[in-house]
Amino acid sequence: MKHLFAIILLCVCSPLCIRAQVGESRNDLSVGVTGGWALNKVSFNPTVKQSWHGGPTMGLVVRYTCEKYFNALCALQAECSWTQLGWKELIEVSDDTYQRDVSYVQVPLLANLGFGRERGGVKGFLCIGPQVGYVLGETEKRGGAWSEPLVRPNNVTMQYGKDVERKFEYGLTGGLGMDVSTRSGHRFLLEGRYYFALSDIFRNSKKDPFGRSANGAILVRFSYLFDVIRTK
């Protein structure tokens, strides 16, 4: 899996910094901030019934545009964000409630392809690439009676009181968005993105209770960027 991650990283990111003969060279650097909301579920095996867990996300963005190839603006985008993921259980057989908040620092490295007005207008874009993350902390929230024995839809209770065992995480992320820019170099972005973790939060050997425990998140984000370097 680690080799697959490295191959994807090279395939996605390397072509963006190679100047093709038929493309128009660009040297645009934009930086800014981003914030939004993340809806997450953890893919457990055996299954834990859940509703969407909501949490904030915020961070910094750096985007370098290196080429315009026909109508496509090719860029490399790096981010560093704090994001609250976790899971919220759907317990229908009792009045118990359970939620786990897990805070991550996340660093995606993305290929960004834009189509539309380069400056002073609207541009749509596609971004895709690998992402790594690391757990900063976690909190359990329990409500209801929590009387023994615990009653659950499929009798899965091994996750309670169990700390995240694999703090380092990696996966793939991608999405679509809209970029509204001014001629003076200010950019306002609205984006929807999906993150699919390739690693698990708990150990998954044959002796461990879960064979799979991976994050899957939908993110809606608003970003503000301004140009630091612009092609004349």
Buried (B, 14 or more C-beta within 10 A) or exposed (E): EEEEBEEBBEEBBEBBEEEEEEBEEBEBBBBBEBBBBBBBBBBBBEEBBBEEBBBEBEBEBBBBBBBBEEEBBBBBBBBEBBBBBBBBBEBEEBEBBBBBBBBBBBBBBBBBBBEBBBBEEEBEBBBBBBBBBEBEEBEBEEEEEEEEEBEBBEEBBBBBEBEBBEBEBBBBBBBBBBBBBEEEBBBBBBBEBBBBBBBBBBEBEEEEBBEBBBBBBBBBBBBBBEBEEBEE
